[in-house]
């Protein structure tokens, strides 16, 4: 009897060990086949292999989906980044067949409509979307739900549809969102992604006025909403009294530790839309927020502009723009391409201009300006080879996100030339 019990315990222990090992392998497998969203996590875990090509990634994802049916979300993310890869129609068929009455399938459907905007036009109607969102609003608990909630995703979808179809349905949708907030089915922090949906440049002309109306629903309860609102208002002319109030609130938010507030104050004094431009005040505020790539970008542009008493601070300007670009701020790549062609104090360098124009185009493939710039840049064979090497090295540098890991840009600056080694 004792031997039988011992044998059972050994078998149970072995099965448990196998199960744990299998779970670990499955987790690693999920990371390995999901380089779109987990590439940096994979590197952090010690993975030293090369990043799979899109076609290889697609095949791995579909193989996993066929075996286990558990990577639909990863497939959605993949096709949102690589929409020209084959198999997208198969994914949409998979999503279309999902039972939207079940919460997991419903969530996959919502993500697909959000990440694949063309699907929003072809795979659903306004009436269906309204019906789904009404049912979700009723079913969403007033507390304790997972963020982002299905209701937040649904409201974002409705706002996307509004941008595609015009503002005719805005009053009804605004009232519905207000009801969600009043009932705590949406939280104040949910307003930030809703405003972003209305103001992003990826879905046509931004809708700033409705976004400002949404921000009014939370008052001063949420700093992130307030900062977004200030950013929208700074882009518009306004009365002195309103500008003074915005400035006071931003100073207070900065004192509370919000770096974005210092960046917005820098914008206020640099752009001069609402107050007299003051480059020195702009520099002071931007220097306090260079953890943000958008602040590094503006400060870099300022140093290259000559607006600070006619002084060009080329070295600092280029370094700040490179920092912003390597942190994912695509405008910095455009500014760098311009700098190496047109900035006084820097000798024109078509190789560097080509590298940064190429990187800018990778992030914004529809940019006609960068497409035309690459056409206009005539590189000889030696320059083409140099540019290809530099482009590969700069791409590699952008695998990392922390300043300590970034390869340093070594520069030597004179009045007429800037020499840079990536």
Helices and strands as residue ranges (DSSP letters): H 2-32, H 35-44, H 54-68, H 72-81, H 88-96, H 103-115, H 117-122, H 126-139, H 150-165, H 170-182, H 190-199, G 201-203, H 208-215, H 223-234, H 240-255, H 259-271, H 279-287, H 293-305, H 314-326, H 330-342, H 350-363, H 368-376, H 381-397, G 403-405, E 410-413, E 418-421
